[in-house]
Amino acid sequence: MRAAAALVWKDVIAELRTRELVTAMSMIAFLALAVQGLAVGSAPAPAVAAAILWITVVFAATLGLARAQALEHERGAFSGVLLTPVGRGTVFLAKTAANLLLTITVMAVIVVVETVLVSAAVGGHLAVLALPLALGGLGFSATGTLLGAMAGTTRLRELLLPILLVPVVLPAIIVSLTGVTAALGGAPFGAMWGPIRFLAAFDVIVLVLGVWLFEYVVDE
């Protein structure tokens, strides 16, 4: 656990020093929300507001994860991490945690901006929609970490990751979208147990597969 925490802290410190990824992802999210907000007008339906939220998350977070992987490979940092006396599964979990922090941060920015520009209901139902968003973000980050390691050795890594990532996580995105739509529509928390159970199962499967497969991916 200490080794994993040290690897996560390394990524957090690197981002805090430059703020490159968070700034770029936030600007992309702001521009995407501004365009979509102008397109749908004020007070959109819950399904539309939920779709705008997840479309923006996928767009900004995918680009952010792809750029994070590219920076690590360009600087040789990822090779250095693999040389540490830590199991590959631990490295995967640490990278997933760091990517999850990045994704949750951009989600928070998107929720605030969408509340202001698109629909006040997003901020008003934050307590209910936080769990389906967070569980969807965990599956997204874990899958992105595994596929990012696969795509990281190619010349087209920043283009290849979105092509690989979005189809794989699409079921989790759709189910999370269902839960967020229900939350924005005023449904009680208990009504979202179905989506939450599916997302939790998806996250467990992806994490287990990631711990198992990450060693083979990076060794290749």
QUISULWO-V371616 format. One record per residue. PSI is psi in whole degrees, -180 to 180 (NA if undefined). OMEGA is omega in whole degrees, -180 to 180 (999 if undefined). BURIAL is 1 if it has 16 or more other ideal C-beta (glycine too) atoms within 10 Angstrom, else 0. Layout:
BEGIN
psi,omega,burial
PSI,OMEGA,BURIAL
PSI,OMEGA,BURIAL
END
This chain:
BEGIN
psi,omega,burial
-38,-180,0
-37,179,0
-43,179,0
-42,179,1
-38,179,0
-39,179,0
-40,177,1
-45,-179,1
-35,178,0
-46,-180,0
-38,179,1
-45,180,0
-42,179,0
-40,179,1
-37,179,1
-31,-180,0
-35,-175,0
-32,-174,0
26,-176,0
-49,-174,0
-47,-178,1
-42,179,1
-47,-179,0
-45,-180,0
-39,180,1
-41,179,1
-42,178,0
-44,180,1
-43,180,1
-46,-180,1
-42,179,0
-42,180,1
-37,179,1
-45,180,0
-47,-179,0
-36,177,1
-41,177,1
-33,-178,0
-39,-174,0
-15,-179,0
-169,-177,0
153,176,0
60,178,0
166,177,1
154,-180,0
-41,-180,1
-37,180,0
-44,179,1
-40,178,1
-41,179,1
-42,178,1
-41,180,1
-50,-176,1
-34,175,1
-43,-180,1
-40,178,1
-49,-179,1
-45,-178,1
-53,-176,1
-44,-176,1
-37,179,1
-46,178,1
-38,179,1
-45,178,1
-40,179,1
-42,-180,1
-37,178,1
-44,177,1
-42,-179,1
-42,-180,1
-42,-180,1
-40,-180,1
-36,179,1
-38,-178,0
-5,-178,0
11,-177,0
-35,-178,0
-38,177,1
-37,177,0
-39,178,0
-41,-179,1
-21,178,0
-12,180,0
149,-179,0
63,-178,0
142,179,0
149,-179,0
-34,177,1
-39,177,1
-40,177,1
-43,179,1
-47,-179,1
-38,179,1
-44,179,1
-38,177,1
-43,179,1
-42,179,1
-43,178,1
-34,177,1
-42,177,1
-42,179,1
-44,-179,1
-43,179,1
-37,179,1
-46,-180,1
-31,174,1
-43,179,1
-43,177,0
-44,-178,1
-43,180,1
-44,-180,1
-48,-177,0
-40,179,1
-35,176,1
-39,-178,1
-43,-171,0
-27,-170,1
-61,-173,1
120,178,1
-19,-180,0
-27,-180,1
-49,178,1
-31,-179,0
-24,-179,0
25,-175,1
-40,-177,0
-32,-178,0
-38,-176,1
-5,-177,1
-42,-175,1
-50,177,1
-32,176,1
-47,-178,1
-42,179,1
-40,175,1
-38,178,1
-35,179,1
-47,177,1
-39,178,1
-45,-177,1
-42,-180,1
-44,179,1
-41,178,1
-35,178,1
-45,-179,1
-49,-179,1
-30,177,1
-37,176,1
-34,178,1
-43,-176,1
-15,-172,1
-24,-178,1
-3,-179,0
160,179,0
-24,-178,0
34,-172,0
-40,-178,1
-23,176,1
-36,-175,0
-36,-177,1
-49,178,1
-36,-180,1
-38,179,0
-38,-169,1
-50,-171,1
-46,179,1
-34,-177,0
-41,-176,0
1,-177,1
-42,177,0
-42,179,0
-38,179,1
-44,-179,1
-44,-179,0
-43,176,1
-39,177,1
-39,177,1
-45,179,1
-41,179,1
-40,178,1
-43,178,1
-42,180,1
-44,180,1
-24,177,1
1,178,0
12,180,0
146,178,0
163,-177,0
-36,-179,0
-23,-179,0
-11,-177,0
13,-178,1
-34,178,0
-56,176,0
-38,-178,1
-41,178,1
-42,179,0
-46,-179,1
-40,178,1
-43,178,0
-42,179,0
-44,-179,1
-43,180,1
-44,-180,0
-46,-179,0
-41,-180,1
-43,179,1
-46,178,0
-39,180,0
-45,178,1
-38,-178,1
-43,-172,0
-19,-173,1
-38,179,1
-44,-180,0
-35,-179,0
-49,-176,1
-28,178,1
-31,177,0
NA,999,0
END
